[in-house]
């Protein structure tokens, strides 16, 4: 997918996989560089609603090419590749304290347009690698402009109240999965809906974290 060299059945060859940008000493709260196990100053002062955030990669070349190909290019098979990297990152961060893996949902119109949910592809692959159940228990209650089209300051209001829980999560420890974490607004809104439905805790797992 990246170098076009022969790689057998692999989507990305071993050499390219080795060059993917990783996160150095990520904060367990926001997955940005810090000094674990302590949280960064921002997360210490303003703790996010989730218990822990884990990202497989830094959103930079060539990881961004893979995420874009999955999200917009119809390369759904990359969900399995990136989802496996997510699972690896979760294990590296410690044994996952999770009962159920939940993908961030798409709005109905966007789902019809795209034909698939990239977050679901990631969540399904990560859950399979970790031996966990994956269920789409979150739904979008309303459509909203794409977060990438908005300035960071406007993203929280854009997704406020945009999610609801449509499945049993009370008393369960959940992992919420999405492709990219930038401001964290989408993940915060979705986490809030899961906690309001009685989830015991929510961890956030993403394929890539923007620096």
Secondary structure as a PSIPRED ss2 file (coil, helix, strand):
# PSIPRED VFORMAT (PSIPRED V4.0)

   1 X C   1.000  0.000  0.000
   2 X C   1.000  0.000  0.000
   3 X C   1.000  0.000  0.000
   4 X C   1.000  0.000  0.000
   5 X C   1.000  0.000  0.000
   6 X C   1.000  0.000  0.000
   7 X C   1.000  0.000  0.000
   8 X C   1.000  0.000  0.000
   9 X C   1.000  0.000  0.000
  10 X C   1.000  0.000  0.000
  11 X C   1.000  0.000  0.000
  12 X C   1.000  0.000  0.000
  13 X C   1.000  0.000  0.000
  14 X H   0.000  1.000  0.000
  15 X H   0.000  1.000  0.000
  16 X H   0.000  1.000  0.000
  17 X H   0.000  1.000  0.000
  18 X H   0.000  1.000  0.000
  19 X H   0.000  1.000  0.000
  20 X C   1.000  0.000  0.000
  21 X C   1.000  0.000  0.000
  22 X C   1.000  0.000  0.000
  23 X C   1.000  0.000  0.000
  24 X C   1.000  0.000  0.000
  25 X C   1.000  0.000  0.000
  26 X E   0.000  0.000  1.000
  27 X C   1.000  0.000  0.000
  28 X C   1.000  0.000  0.000
  29 X C   1.000  0.000  0.000
  30 X C   1.000  0.000  0.000
  31 X C   1.000  0.000  0.000
  32 X C   1.000  0.000  0.000
  33 X E   0.000  0.000  1.000
  34 X C   1.000  0.000  0.000
  35 X C   1.000  0.000  0.000
  36 X C   1.000  0.000  0.000
  37 X C   1.000  0.000  0.000
  38 X C   1.000  0.000  0.000
  39 X C   1.000  0.000  0.000
  40 X C   1.000  0.000  0.000
  41 X H   0.000  1.000  0.000
  42 X H   0.000  1.000  0.000
  43 X H   0.000  1.000  0.000
  44 X H   0.000  1.000  0.000
  45 X H   0.000  1.000  0.000
  46 X C   1.000  0.000  0.000
  47 X C   1.000  0.000  0.000
  48 X C   1.000  0.000  0.000
  49 X C   1.000  0.000  0.000
  50 X C   1.000  0.000  0.000
  51 X C   1.000  0.000  0.000
  52 X E   0.000  0.000  1.000
  53 X E   0.000  0.000  1.000
  54 X E   0.000  0.000  1.000
  55 X E   0.000  0.000  1.000
  56 X E   0.000  0.000  1.000
  57 X E   0.000  0.000  1.000
  58 X E   0.000  0.000  1.000
  59 X C   1.000  0.000  0.000
  60 X C   1.000  0.000  0.000
  61 X C   1.000  0.000  0.000
  62 X C   1.000  0.000  0.000
  63 X H   0.000  1.000  0.000
  64 X H   0.000  1.000  0.000
  65 X H   0.000  1.000  0.000
  66 X H   0.000  1.000  0.000
  67 X H   0.000  1.000  0.000
  68 X H   0.000  1.000  0.000
  69 X H   0.000  1.000  0.000
  70 X H   0.000  1.000  0.000
  71 X H   0.000  1.000  0.000
  72 X H   0.000  1.000  0.000
  73 X C   1.000  0.000  0.000
  74 X C   1.000  0.000  0.000
  75 X C   1.000  0.000  0.000
  76 X C   1.000  0.000  0.000
  77 X C   1.000  0.000  0.000
  78 X H   0.000  1.000  0.000
  79 X H   0.000  1.000  0.000
  80 X H   0.000  1.000  0.000
  81 X H   0.000  1.000  0.000
  82 X H   0.000  1.000  0.000
  83 X H   0.000  1.000  0.000
  84 X H   0.000  1.000  0.000
  85 X H   0.000  1.000  0.000
  86 X H   0.000  1.000  0.000
  87 X H   0.000  1.000  0.000
  88 X H   0.000  1.000  0.000
  89 X H   0.000  1.000  0.000
  90 X H   0.000  1.000  0.000
  91 X H   0.000  1.000  0.000
  92 X H   0.000  1.000  0.000
  93 X C   1.000  0.000  0.000
  94 X C   1.000  0.000  0.000
  95 X C   1.000  0.000  0.000
  96 X C   1.000  0.000  0.000
  97 X C   1.000  0.000  0.000
  98 X C   1.000  0.000  0.000
  99 X C   1.000  0.000  0.000
 100 X E   0.000  0.000  1.000
 101 X E   0.000  0.000  1.000
 102 X E   0.000  0.000  1.000
 103 X E   0.000  0.000  1.000
 104 X C   1.000  0.000  0.000
 105 X C   1.000  0.000  0.000
 106 X C   1.000  0.000  0.000
 107 X C   1.000  0.000  0.000
 108 X H   0.000  1.000  0.000
 109 X H   0.000  1.000  0.000
 110 X H   0.000  1.000  0.000
 111 X H   0.000  1.000  0.000
 112 X H   0.000  1.000  0.000
 113 X H   0.000  1.000  0.000
 114 X H   0.000  1.000  0.000
 115 X C   1.000  0.000  0.000
 116 X C   1.000  0.000  0.000
 117 X C   1.000  0.000  0.000
 118 X H   0.000  1.000  0.000
 119 X H   0.000  1.000  0.000
 120 X H   0.000  1.000  0.000
 121 X H   0.000  1.000  0.000
 122 X H   0.000  1.000  0.000
 123 X H   0.000  1.000  0.000
 124 X H   0.000  1.000  0.000
 125 X H   0.000  1.000  0.000
 126 X H   0.000  1.000  0.000
 127 X H   0.000  1.000  0.000
 128 X H   0.000  1.000  0.000
 129 X H   0.000  1.000  0.000
 130 X H   0.000  1.000  0.000
 131 X C   1.000  0.000  0.000
 132 X C   1.000  0.000  0.000
 133 X E   0.000  0.000  1.000
 134 X E   0.000  0.000  1.000
 135 X C   1.000  0.000  0.000
 136 X C   1.000  0.000  0.000
 137 X C   1.000  0.000  0.000
 138 X E   0.000  0.000  1.000
 139 X E   0.000  0.000  1.000
 140 X E   0.000  0.000  1.000
 141 X C   1.000  0.000  0.000
 142 X C   1.000  0.000  0.000
 143 X C   1.000  0.000  0.000
 144 X C   1.000  0.000  0.000
 145 X C   1.000  0.000  0.000
 146 X C   1.000  0.000  0.000
 147 X H   0.000  1.000  0.000
 148 X H   0.000  1.000  0.000
 149 X H   0.000  1.000  0.000
 150 X C   1.000  0.000  0.000
 151 X C   1.000  0.000  0.000
 152 X H   0.000  1.000  0.000
 153 X H   0.000  1.000  0.000
 154 X H   0.000  1.000  0.000
 155 X H   0.000  1.000  0.000
 156 X H   0.000  1.000  0.000
 157 X H   0.000  1.000  0.000
 158 X H   0.000  1.000  0.000
 159 X H   0.000  1.000  0.000
 160 X C   1.000  0.000  0.000
 161 X C   1.000  0.000  0.000
 162 X C   1.000  0.000  0.000
 163 X E   0.000  0.000  1.000
 164 X E   0.000  0.000  1.000
 165 X E   0.000  0.000  1.000
 166 X C   1.000  0.000  0.000
 167 X C   1.000  0.000  0.000
 168 X C   1.000  0.000  0.000
 169 X C   1.000  0.000  0.000
 170 X C   1.000  0.000  0.000
 171 X C   1.000  0.000  0.000
 172 X C   1.000  0.000  0.000
 173 X E   0.000  0.000  1.000
 174 X E   0.000  0.000  1.000
 175 X E   0.000  0.000  1.000
 176 X E   0.000  0.000  1.000
 177 X E   0.000  0.000  1.000
 178 X E   0.000  0.000  1.000
 179 X E   0.000  0.000  1.000
 180 X E   0.000  0.000  1.000
 181 X E   0.000  0.000  1.000
 182 X C   1.000  0.000  0.000
 183 X C   1.000  0.000  0.000
 184 X C   1.000  0.000  0.000
 185 X H   0.000  1.000  0.000
 186 X H   0.000  1.000  0.000
 187 X H   0.000  1.000  0.000
 188 X H   0.000  1.000  0.000
 189 X H   0.000  1.000  0.000
 190 X H   0.000  1.000  0.000
 191 X H   0.000  1.000  0.000
 192 X H   0.000  1.000  0.000
 193 X H   0.000  1.000  0.000
 194 X H   0.000  1.000  0.000
 195 X H   0.000  1.000  0.000
 196 X H   0.000  1.000  0.000
 197 X C   1.000  0.000  0.000
 198 X C   1.000  0.000  0.000
 199 X C   1.000  0.000  0.000
 200 X C   1.000  0.000  0.000
 201 X E   0.000  0.000  1.000
 202 X E   0.000  0.000  1.000
 203 X E   0.000  0.000  1.000
 204 X E   0.000  0.000  1.000
 205 X E   0.000  0.000  1.000
 206 X E   0.000  0.000  1.000
 207 X E   0.000  0.000  1.000
 208 X E   0.000  0.000  1.000
 209 X E   0.000  0.000  1.000
 210 X C   1.000  0.000  0.000
 211 X C   1.000  0.000  0.000
